[in-house]
Every structure is written in structure tokens, then in C-alpha cells.
Amino acid sequence: MPLIRRYDLIIIGMGSGGLVAAEFAATLDLKVCAVERHRIGGDCLWTGCVPSKALLASAKAAHTMRHADRYGIEPVEPTIDTARVWTRIKAIQQQIADAEDNAEHYRAMGCEVLLGDATLTSPKTVMVGDELLEARFVLLATGSRPVVPPIEGLAEAGFLSSETVFEADRAPSSAVFIGAGPISIELAQAFARLGVPATVLEQGDRILPRDEPELVARLQERLLAEGVDLQLGVGIERVALEDGQKVVHGTRHGTPGRWAAAEIVLGAGRRPNIEDLGLEALGVEVAPRGVVVDDRSRTNVPSVYAVGDLTGRHLFTHAAGYQAAQAVRDMFFPGKGRADALVPWCTFTDPELAHVGMTIAEARERHDPDDVQVFRAPLDHSDRARADGAEAGEIVIVTAKRRVVGAHALAPAAGELVHELALAIHEELRLSDLASMIHVYPTLSIETQKLAKDAAYETAEKYSWLVRRTK
């Protein structure tokens, strides 16, 4: 019988959620063991946020060079070697891994870190290789992976995904993306700006279906103008290798079509990493979207918690980190830690598209439509946007009974300016409440203050009869 090693907490998976949980638990002087089967840092560092944002930065530099006349500078067509771009991406990843996302960094905090496959053998025990670990609590944070749709010929032709596209030495010479979610749209714009022909195939009638439709339509126009080939209403039937290219066969609005490229890139969603964890034998409830948890991130097995993509709630790095911290708080502190918080998100195109709370349609469905007001600030009226040559965007704030319930922005750094509005939703503030906070000029966020001022003026107008007037 193997020797049992005992801990307060065992963390399975050292991606975004596991890293936060390990650091938080270490500050509490708990005995922690973290287990990772592949690379510390998870999808965010190796296949998601970090490499994609590094790619987008290179692509934006190329785009700015082509359109430098906007800034009174002679434009030039950049000379692009995507091998150098990919080298830069990998250097940034390694820099982060060397600095923070490595086993020694967490061992220095007091966490034990094991590399290997972990399997739950009971509610409080985990087998890693030939070692048996026991803990008061187990936190599952194993993340997710790209969905591979069951398309005839796809496996035989071969494909890339977010897990493999950055493992190559350079970008493909051309690409067809399957799916029009954030991953496909970000990569397609970046590829197009780097001179790589990019086609996006989407079954639905628009890209980014979870975001505010008005702003998505404006972004869609921008992508088309930059040369991204957006094909909507596409039904994919099969994939074949033809004349050295990978060809997707299907229909577009019922008309037969074919789309050929050097590579196919999958962006058709993600699926939870639940295999080989021992969940079925343990009786942990699993649904199609992932491990079932309550609003405290607990599974139906009281000592086992799950966070991040594994649970299928919000597939974002920041959500996984928040949920992990709340789970550790729930395990070891009195009271309850809730993980069902408001989650903002951002698609990091140029301009960025940020979202928090309800869309306009959702607000009208959930509230009396007469109570819903929509405030808009087109960026072509923003002094900062004019100065930056970035007028093609808008900030949209949705209120119900004057309180902010949704906010959306298509703007440079939209992911930065949406947090003020997320706080307003969280605190159930009226839009007019934001008018009393002085914003820095000239910034894009001052447009939020202007909308808040408009809401405050509407209220003041109702009480104009109280104004002291000259007799």
C-alpha cells in the first residue's frame, strides 16, 4: 500500500484557476499540493490570452504602418516575416513562465508541486503516479480544450486549433476558420493584418453572438473592410485535400460553396477536461457543459470543488481566477464564498469589443420595456478618439429604472474602460451617480461621464420648478 501524503488542499490543474488558488492558499499557511500534467500556466499562457494578444500587437503595428497617413506620416507597406512574429510570441511566453508561472515559484511560496496525471480515488484522496495524496479538500481546475466538430474528412486533412497554432514556427500562408467566436475573430483579424488571407465560416447570421448586436455589426463592417472574408449562414458538409490545399465543402444560405486554404483553424467552442479524473466512479455529477457545481463552486461531493472552464460557466481566465479564490475562501473561512459574480469580458479585436451585464434585448426581456433606457456615445464625438484617429466605435449603456444593468463598448482599450460600468452594475448604481465622479480629460472614459451627466440632467429637468429664479 502506498504511503499517504496529507495536505489541507490538493489542486488538480495549474492553469488560471489553479495558480490563483495555490497562491491564495499559500498565504493562509495551508499545506497545499498542486498537480499539473502538462505545463504550468495552462491555456492562458501557452495557447490563449498571452500568445494571442502578442500576435494582435504585432498585427496592429503592421496595420498602423499601412495607415500612418492618418497621423500625418507617410504610410509604408511593412515587410512581414511571420516566423519572427512567432519567435516574439514564444519569447514573451517564456519570459512569463520564467518569472512567475513555474513550479519553483510556487514551491518558494510553500506549495508542493507534482507533475503527472491525477485521479480521485475517494472524496479526499488523489493518486498521482504511485503516490497517494490525501486532503481536507480537492479543487479541480483542469480547464478545457477546443471542440473538434464531427466533420467528414477533417481528421484526415488535419487542422490547427488554439492549442496548436502557436506551436508552429510561423503563420500558415492562408487559413479558413471554422466558427466565429472570439478566438476565430481575433486570430482572423491578426492574420489578415499580417498578410495572411483569412476566411471565417459561421453557421449563424452574425459573428460573436453573445455580444451587443449593434456593436457587433459595426465591428463586422470593420473586419470586412480590412479584408477578413466573413462567410455567414454556412453549413459545413465535409473537408478534403485538393491540389495541396485543405478545402471545406458546404453550403452558404443553401447555395453550394467551397473554401480553400493552406490550413483549417478550429474555433467552434471548447469542451471540459473531465476525462481520467475518476469523477464517474466517485459519483461527481457531470453535465454536457462540464462538472456541475453550486454557487459556491462545490460539486455534489462536499470535499470536491471545481472552478474555471471545467464547469462550463464562464470560459475566461479572469472568471477562473475569481472562482478559485472564492472556492478557497469557502473551504477555509467561516461563512460562504459565492462564485456567481457578474463577469465582464472583452474580445481583443481592434477596436476591442467589451461586454458586461445585459444586452439591450435582454434588458427589455427581463424588465418592463418602458423602464429601459439606452444611452449611446459615438466615438466620433470624443476628443480623445479624434486625436487618436479611432472614431469608429461607440459606448452603449443600458439602464432599467435608471440603474445600470448593461454596458458595451467598441473602442480602443474597451476592456479597460468597462470596469467602471461593471462596478456600477455590481453596486446597483444609477447612471447619474457616475456623473459626480470627476473623470480625467482627455480620455475615452470621459464619454461615460458625459452619458451619466445626460442622465443626471434628465432628472434635474423634472425638478426644474424648484430652481430659484431672479424676480
C-alpha positions in Angstrom: 0.0 0.0 0.0 1.5 3.4 -1.0 2.5 5.9 1.7 -0.2 8.6 2.2 0.9 12.2 2.0 -1.5 14.5 3.8 -2.5 18.1 2.9 -5.1 20.8 3.6 -5.8 21.2 -0.1 -4.9 19.4 -3.3 -5.3 21.4 -6.5 -5.5 19.5 -9.8 -4.6 21.7 -12.7 -2.2 24.7 -12.6 -3.8 27.0 -15.2 -5.5 30.3 -14.4 -7.7 28.9 -11.6 -5.1 26.6 -10.0 -2.4 29.3 -9.9 -4.7 31.7 -8.0 -5.9 29.0 -5.6 -2.3 27.9 -4.9 -1.1 31.5 -4.2 -4.1 32.3 -2.0 -3.9 29.1 0.0 -0.2 29.6 0.5 -0.8 33.0 2.1 -3.1 31.3 4.6 -0.2 29.0 5.7 -2.1 25.9 4.5 -0.4 22.7 3.4 -1.0 22.6 -0.3 -0.1 20.2 -3.1 -0.7 21.3 -6.7 -0.7 18.7 -9.5 -0.2 19.6 -13.2 0.0 17.0 -16.0 1.4 19.3 -18.8 2.7 22.9 -18.4 2.2 25.3 -15.5 0.3 28.3 -16.7 -2.4 26.5 -18.6 -4.2 27.7 -21.7 -3.9 31.4 -20.8 -0.1 31.4 -21.0 0.6 28.7 -23.7 -2.4 28.7 -26.1 -4.8 31.5 -25.2 -4.5 35.0 -23.8 -0.8 35.6 -23.9 0.1 34.4 -27.3 -3.0 35.8 -29.0 -2.5 39.2 -27.5 1.2 39.2 -28.5 0.1 38.3 -32.0 -2.5 41.1 -32.1 0.1 43.6 -31.0 2.3 42.7 -34.0 -0.6 42.8 -36.3 -1.7 46.2 -35.1 1.8 47.5 -35.7 1.7 46.3 -39.3 -1.8 47.9 -39.7 -0.6 51.2 -38.3 2.3 51.3 -40.7 0.0 50.8 -43.7 -2.3 53.6 -42.4 0.2 56.0 -41.0 -1.3 58.8 -43.1 -4.0 59.1 -40.5 -1.3 60.6 -38.3 0.4 62.8 -40.8 3.1 60.2 -41.5 3.9 58.6 -44.9 2.4 55.1 -44.9 4.5 52.1 -45.9 3.8 48.5 -46.6 5.5 46.6 -43.9 7.8 43.7 -44.7 6.4 40.8 -42.6 8.1 37.5 -41.7 5.6 35.7 -39.5 8.4 33.4 -38.3 9.8 36.5 -36.5 6.3 37.3 -35.1 6.0 33.7 -33.8 9.5 33.9 -32.3 8.5 37.1 -30.4 5.3 35.3 -29.1 7.3 32.4 -27.8 9.8 34.7 -26.1 7.0 36.5 -24.3 5.6 33.2 -23.1 8.9 32.0 -21.9 9.6 35.3 -20.1 6.3 34.9 -18.1 7.0 31.3 -17.4 10.5 32.0 -16.1 9.3 34.8 -13.9 6.1 33.5 -12.3 4.4 30.5 -14.0 6.8 27.8 -12.9 7.0 25.1 -10.3 9.9 26.7 -8.3 7.9 30.0 -7.9 5.1 28.1 -6.2 7.4 25.9 -4.2 9.1 29.0 -2.9 5.6 30.0 -1.5 5.4 26.7 0.3 3.3 24.7 -2.1 4.4 21.3 -3.2 4.1 20.9 -6.9 3.9 17.5 -8.6 4.0 16.8 -12.3 1.8 13.9 -13.5 -1.8 12.7 -14.0 -4.1 12.9 -11.0 -7.1 10.6 -10.3 -9.5 10.9 -7.4 -9.8 7.6 -5.6 -12.1 8.8 -2.9 -13.7 12.1 -1.8 -10.4 13.1 -0.1 -7.7 11.1 -1.8 -5.9 11.6 -5.1 -3.5 9.2 -6.8 -0.5 10.8 -8.8 1.6 8.1 -10.3 2.4 5.7 -7.4 1.8 8.3 -4.7 -1.4 8.6 -2.7 -2.3 12.1 -1.6 -5.0 13.0 1.0 -6.5 16.4 1.8 -9.4 18.0 3.5 -10.5 19.5 0.2 -9.7 18.9 -3.5 -10.0 21.6 -6.1 -10.5 20.6 -9.7 -9.1 23.3 -12.2 -8.3 21.2 -15.3 -9.7 23.7 -17.8 -11.0 22.9 -21.3 -9.8 22.2 -24.8 -11.1 23.0 -28.3 -14.1 21.2 -29.7 -13.3 19.1 -32.8 -16.6 19.1 -34.7 -17.6 15.7 -36.3 -17.0 16.9 -39.9 -16.3 14.2 -42.6 -12.6 14.3 -43.7 -11.5 16.9 -41.1 -9.2 14.5 -39.1 -7.7 13.1 -42.3 -7.0 16.6 -43.7 -5.6 17.9 -40.4 -6.3 21.2 -38.7 -5.0 23.7 -36.2 -6.6 25.0 -33.1 -5.8 27.5 -30.4 -3.7 24.7 -28.8 -1.5 24.1 -31.8 -1.5 27.3 -33.9 1.2 28.9 -31.7 3.3 25.7 -31.6 4.1 26.2 -35.3 7.2 28.2 -36.4 5.1 30.7 -38.3 1.6 31.5 -39.5 0.1 29.4 -42.3 0.1 31.0 -45.8 -3.7 31.2 -45.6 -6.4 30.0 -43.2 -10.1 29.0 -43.1 -11.5 29.4 -39.6 -14.5 27.3 -38.5 -16.6 29.2 -36.1 -16.9 33.0 -35.4 -16.4 33.2 -31.7 -13.8 35.4 -30.0 -10.8 33.1 -30.8 -11.5 32.9 -34.5 -12.3 36.6 -34.9 -9.2 37.8 -33.0 -6.9 35.5 -35.0 -8.6 36.2 -38.3 -8.1 39.9 -38.0 -4.5 39.4 -36.9 -3.8 37.1 -39.8 -5.3 39.4 -42.3 -3.2 42.4 -41.0 -0.1 40.2 -41.3 -0.9 39.5 -44.9 -2.4 36.0 -44.4 -5.7 35.6 -46.2 -8.3 34.7 -43.6 -11.8 33.3 -44.2 -14.3 32.8 -41.3 -17.1 30.3 -41.7 -20.1 30.7 -39.4 -23.3 28.8 -39.3 -25.3 31.7 -37.7 -26.2 35.1 -39.2 -23.5 37.1 -37.3 -20.2 36.8 -35.5 -19.8 37.0 -31.7 -23.4 36.0 -30.9 -23.2 36.8 -27.2 -22.3 40.4 -27.6 -24.4 43.5 -28.2 -25.7 43.2 -31.8 -25.4 46.9 -32.7 -21.7 46.9 -31.9 -21.0 43.5 -33.4 -22.5 44.8 -36.7 -20.0 47.8 -36.7 -17.1 45.5 -35.9 -18.2 43.2 -38.6 -18.0 46.1 -41.1 -14.5 46.9 -39.9 -13.3 43.3 -40.4 -14.7 43.2 -43.9 -13.1 46.5 -44.8 -9.7 45.0 -43.6 -10.1 42.0 -45.9 -11.3 39.3 -43.5 -13.7 37.2 -45.5 -16.7 36.6 -43.3 -19.0 33.9 -44.6 -22.2 33.6 -42.6 -25.0 31.1 -42.9 -22.6 28.3 -43.8 -23.4 24.7 -43.4 -20.2 22.6 -43.5 -20.5 19.1 -45.1 -17.0 17.8 -45.5 -13.3 18.6 -45.7 -11.0 17.3 -48.4 -7.4 17.6 -49.5 -7.3 19.0 -53.1 -4.2 20.2 -55.0 -2.2 20.7 -51.8 -4.9 22.7 -50.1 -7.5 21.9 -47.4 -10.9 22.5 -48.8 -14.1 23.0 -46.8 -17.2 21.9 -48.8 -20.7 23.0 -47.8 -23.5 25.5 -48.4 -24.0 29.2 -47.8 -27.6 30.1 -47.4 -28.4 26.9 -49.2 -26.1 27.5 -52.2 -23.2 25.1 -52.6 -19.8 26.5 -51.8 -16.1 25.6 -51.2 -13.4 27.4 -49.2 -9.8 26.5 -49.6 -6.7 27.4 -47.6 -3.4 26.1 -46.5 -4.8 25.4 -43.0 -8.1 25.0 -41.2 -8.2 26.6 -37.8 -10.9 25.4 -35.4 -12.8 28.0 -33.3 -16.0 26.0 -32.7 -16.1 26.2 -28.9 -14.5 24.3 -26.1 -15.1 21.2 -24.0 -14.2 20.5 -20.4 -11.2 18.3 -19.5 -13.0 15.8 -17.3 -11.5 12.5 -18.6 -9.4 10.2 -16.4 -10.1 12.2 -13.2 -12.1 9.4 -11.6 -15.2 11.6 -11.4 -17.7 8.9 -12.6 -16.5 6.3 -10.1 -16.7 8.9 -7.3 -20.2 10.0 -8.3 -19.3 13.6 -9.1 -22.2 15.0 -11.3 -21.2 15.9 -14.8 -23.4 17.6 -17.4 -22.7 18.2 -21.1 -21.1 21.6 -20.3 -18.9 20.3 -17.5 -18.8 19.5 -13.8 -21.9 20.6 -12.0 -21.3 23.0 -9.2 -23.4 25.2 -6.9 -22.9 29.0 -6.5 -20.0 28.2 -4.1 -18.2 26.1 -6.7 -18.9 22.9 -4.7 -19.7 19.6 -6.5 -22.2 17.2 -5.1 -19.3 15.6 -3.3 -18.8 18.1 -0.4 -15.0 17.9 -0.2 -14.6 18.4 -4.0 -14.8 21.8 -5.6 -14.4 22.7 -9.3 -13.7 26.1 -11.0 -13.0 27.6 -14.4 -13.7 26.2 -17.8 -14.2 22.7 -16.3 -17.6 23.9 -15.0 -18.7 25.5 -18.3 -19.9 28.6 -16.6 -17.7 31.5 -17.9 -14.8 30.4 -20.1 -12.5 33.2 -19.2 -9.1 33.4 -17.4 -10.4 36.1 -15.1 -13.5 34.2 -14.2 -11.4 31.1 -13.3 -9.2 33.1 -11.1 -12.1 34.7 -9.3 -13.9 31.4 -8.8 -10.7 29.8 -7.4 -10.2 32.5 -4.8 -13.8 32.3 -3.8 -13.6 28.5 -3.5 -10.6 28.6 -1.2 -12.3 31.2 0.9 -15.4 29.0 1.1 -13.3 26.0 2.2 -11.2 27.5 4.9 -13.1 30.6 6.2 -16.3 31.0 8.1 -19.4 32.0 6.1 -19.8 31.3 2.4 -17.8 32.3 -0.7 -20.0 32.9 -3.7 -18.7 32.5 -7.3 -21.8 33.6 -9.2 -20.5 37.1 -9.7 -21.0 39.5 -12.6 -18.4 38.6 -15.3 -17.3 41.2 -17.8 -15.5 40.1 -21.0 -13.7 41.5 -23.9 -12.9 40.4 -27.5 -9.5 41.9 -28.2 -10.0 42.9 -31.8 -9.1 46.4 -33.0 -11.2 48.2 -31.8 -11.9 46.0 -28.8 -15.4 44.9 -28.0 -16.2 44.8 -24.3 -19.4 43.5 -22.6 -20.8 43.4 -19.1 -24.3 42.7 -17.9 -27.4 42.7 -20.2 -27.6 43.5 -23.9 -30.4 45.9 -24.9 -32.7 43.0 -25.9 -32.0 41.1 -22.7 -32.9 44.2 -20.6 -36.2 44.6 -22.4 -37.0 40.9 -21.9 -36.3 41.0 -18.2 -37.7 44.4 -17.4 -40.7 46.4 -18.4 -39.6 47.9 -21.8 -40.9 51.3 -20.7 -38.3 51.2 -17.8 -35.4 50.5 -20.1 -33.3 53.4 -21.4 -30.3 53.2 -23.7 -27.6 55.8 -23.7 -25.1 56.0 -26.6 -21.8 57.8 -27.0 -20.4 57.5 -30.6 -16.7 58.0 -30.5 -16.7 60.4 -33.5 -17.8 62.9 -30.8 -14.9 62.0 -28.5 -12.0 64.4 -28.4 -9.6 61.6 -27.4 -10.8 59.3 -30.2 -10.4 62.1 -32.7 -6.9 62.8 -31.5 -6.0 59.0 -31.7 -7.7 58.5 -35.1 -10.0 56.0 -33.5 -13.5 57.4 -34.1 -15.1 54.2 -35.4 -16.7 53.0 -32.2 -19.3 53.6 -29.6 -20.1 53.2 -25.9 -23.6 51.9 -25.1 -25.0 51.9 -21.5 -28.3 50.1 -20.7 -30.4 51.2 -17.7 -33.6 49.8 -16.2 -35.4 52.2 -13.8 -32.3 54.4 -14.1 -30.0 51.8 -12.7 -27.2 50.5 -14.9 -27.8 46.9 -16.0 -25.6 46.5 -19.0 -22.7 48.2 -20.7 -20.9 47.6 -24.0 -18.1 49.3 -25.8 -16.5 49.1 -29.2 -13.4 51.2 -28.7 -9.6 51.2 -28.2 -9.0 49.7 -24.7 -12.6 48.9 -24.3 -11.6 46.1 -21.9 -10.1 48.8 -19.6 -13.0 51.3 -19.6 -15.7 48.7 -19.0 -14.7 48.0 -15.4 -16.2 51.3 -14.1 -19.5 50.2 -15.5 -19.2 46.7 -14.2 -18.8 48.2 -10.7 -21.9 50.3 -11.3 -23.9 47.2 -12.2 -22.5 45.3 -9.2 -23.4 48.1 -6.8 -26.8 48.7 -8.5 -25.9 52.4 -9.1 -27.9 54.8 -11.2 -26.2 56.0 -14.2 -26.5 59.6 -12.9 -24.4 58.5 -9.9 -21.3 58.3 -12.1 -21.7 62.0 -13.1 -20.5 63.0 -9.6 -17.1 61.3 -10.2 -14.6 63.5 -12.0 -13.0 61.7 -15.0 -9.7 62.6 -16.5 -9.7 64.6 -19.7 -9.0 63.7 -22.5 -9.8 60.0 -22.1 -12.3 57.7 -23.7 -13.9 57.0 -20.2 -15.0 60.7 -20.0 -17.6 59.7 -22.5 -19.1 57.6 -19.7 -19.2 60.7 -17.5 -21.0 62.6 -20.3 -23.7 59.9 -20.6 -24.0 60.0 -16.8 -24.3 63.8 -17.0 -27.1 63.4 -19.6 -29.0 61.0 -17.2 -28.5 63.5 -14.3 -29.8 66.4 -16.5 -32.9 64.4 -17.3 -33.6 64.0 -13.6 -32.8 67.7 -12.9 -35.2 68.8 -15.6 -38.1 67.1 -13.8 -37.4 69.2 -10.8 -36.7 72.5 -12.6 -39.7 74.0 -10.8 -37.6 74.1 -7.7 -35.0 76.3 -9.3 -34.6 79.7 -7.6 -35.2 82.3 -10.3 -34.5 86.0 -10.5 -37.7 88.0 -9.7 
